[in-house]
């Protein structure tokens, strides 16, 4: 992980912005970031958005989020570089027990990946979905697309 995570107003809504270094280990034999490694980038951004950042703000982190769906579109190759890329994330839909998250992995000029995930609030002890708390819903709405 590189740098601080920040929330920025980008485009139409507020996005969570996570700087992610391109590591040598991410590069495949074709000289670009392997397609499977992009899921690590998305996971690192989600960890920051839902665990690290709420903790830094003095709030309880989300507990029991599980991914029920991922979609990813590869837009252009990402090669090794000294500067990090940004994983920008925002909420596109909120339901009582799930929400949809959109992402772009990008720099100032290019979008390398666009992706979407559906995440479900999960009660680990009961092994079943649960409803979001009021605090969790308020946090999600901070990053909801307009």
C-alpha positions in Angstrom: 0.0 0.0 0.0 1.2 3.5 -0.8 0.2 6.8 0.7 -3.0 7.8 2.3 -6.5 6.9 1.1 -8.6 9.8 0.3 -12.2 10.6 -0.6 -12.4 12.9 -3.6 -15.3 14.4 -5.5 -14.6 13.1 -9.0 -17.0 13.4 -11.8 -20.6 13.2 -10.7 -20.1 11.9 -7.2 -17.7 11.3 -4.3 -15.2 8.5 -4.9 -12.9 6.6 -2.6 -9.4 6.9 -4.0 -6.8 4.3 -3.1 -3.2 4.7 -4.4 -1.8 1.3 -5.4 1.8 0.6 -6.3 2.4 -1.6 -9.3 4.7 -4.2 -7.9 7.2 -6.3 -9.9 5.4 -9.4 -8.7 2.3 -8.2 -10.5 3.9 -8.3 -13.9 3.5 -11.4 -16.1 5.6 -12.8 -19.0 4.0 -10.4 -21.4 5.3 -7.4 -19.5 2.1 -6.1 -18.0 0.0 -6.6 -14.9 -1.5 -10.0 -15.0 -5.3 -9.9 -15.3 -5.8 -11.9 -12.1 -3.7 -9.4 -10.1 -6.2 -6.7 -10.8 -8.5 -8.4 -8.3 -5.8 -7.9 -5.7 -5.9 -4.2 -6.5 -9.7 -4.1 -6.1 -9.4 -6.1 -2.8 -6.8 -3.7 -1.4 -9.0 -0.7 -2.2 -12.1 -2.4 -0.6 -10.0 -3.2 2.6 -9.0 0.5 2.8 -12.5 1.7 2.1 -14.4 -0.5 4.5 -11.9 -1.5 7.2 -9.0 0.9 7.4 -10.6 4.3 6.7 -13.6 3.9 9.0 -11.1 2.9 11.8 -9.0 5.9 11.1 -12.1 8.1 11.4 -12.9 6.6 14.8 -15.8 4.5 13.5 -16.4 0.8 13.5 -15.2 -0.9 10.3 -17.6 -3.0 8.3 -17.8 -6.6 9.5 -18.8 -9.6 7.5 -18.8 -8.2 3.9 -18.7 -10.9 1.3 -18.4 -10.5 -2.4 -21.2 -12.2 -4.3 -20.2 -11.1 -7.8 -17.3 -9.5 -9.7 -17.2 -8.2 -13.3 -14.0 -6.7 -14.8 -13.3 -5.0 -18.1 -9.7 -4.7 -19.2 -9.3 -1.4 -21.1 -5.5 -1.2 -21.7 -2.4 -2.9 -20.5 -0.8 -1.6 -17.3 3.0 -2.0 -17.2 5.5 -1.6 -14.4 5.8 2.1 -13.4 7.4 4.1 -10.5 4.2 6.0 -9.7 1.1 4.3 -8.2 -2.2 4.0 -10.1 -5.4 5.0 -8.4 -8.2 2.6 -7.6 -11.3 4.9 -7.5 -14.4 3.3 -6.0 -18.0 4.4 -5.6 -21.3 2.9 -4.7 -23.9 2.6 -7.5 -26.7 0.8 -5.7 -27.7 0.2 -2.1 -30.2 -2.4 -0.9 -31.0 -3.5 2.7 -28.5 -6.4 2.6 -26.3 -5.7 -0.4 -24.7 -2.9 -2.5 -22.9 -2.5 -5.8 -19.5 -1.0 -6.1 -18.0 0.4 -9.3 -14.2 0.9 -9.8 -11.7 2.4 -12.1 -8.0 1.6 -12.0 -6.5 4.6 -13.6 -3.9 7.4 -13.7 -4.5 11.0 -14.8 -4.7 10.2 -18.5 -5.8 6.6 -18.8 -8.3 4.0 -17.5 -6.8 0.6 -17.3 -9.6 -1.4 -15.8 -13.3 -0.8 -15.1 -14.9 -3.2 -12.7 -18.1 -3.9 -10.6 -18.7 -5.9 -7.5 -21.8 -6.8 -5.5 -21.1 -7.1 -1.8 -23.4 -8.6 0.8 -23.6 -7.9 4.5 -23.0 -11.2 6.3 -23.5 -12.4 9.8 -20.5 -14.7 10.4 -21.9 -16.3 13.6 -25.3 -17.1 12.0 -23.8 -17.9 8.6 -26.4 -15.9 6.8 -26.9 -12.5 5.2 -27.8 -9.6 7.5 -29.2 -6.1 7.1 -26.8 -3.1 7.1 -26.7 -1.0 10.2 -27.7 2.7 10.1 -24.0 3.7 10.4 -23.1 1.4 7.6 -25.8 2.8 5.3 -24.7 6.3 6.1 -21.1 5.5 5.2 -22.3 3.9 1.9 -24.3 6.9 1.0 -21.2 9.1 1.4 -19.8 7.3 -1.8 -23.1 6.9 -3.6 -23.2 8.1 -7.2 -25.5 10.9 -7.8 
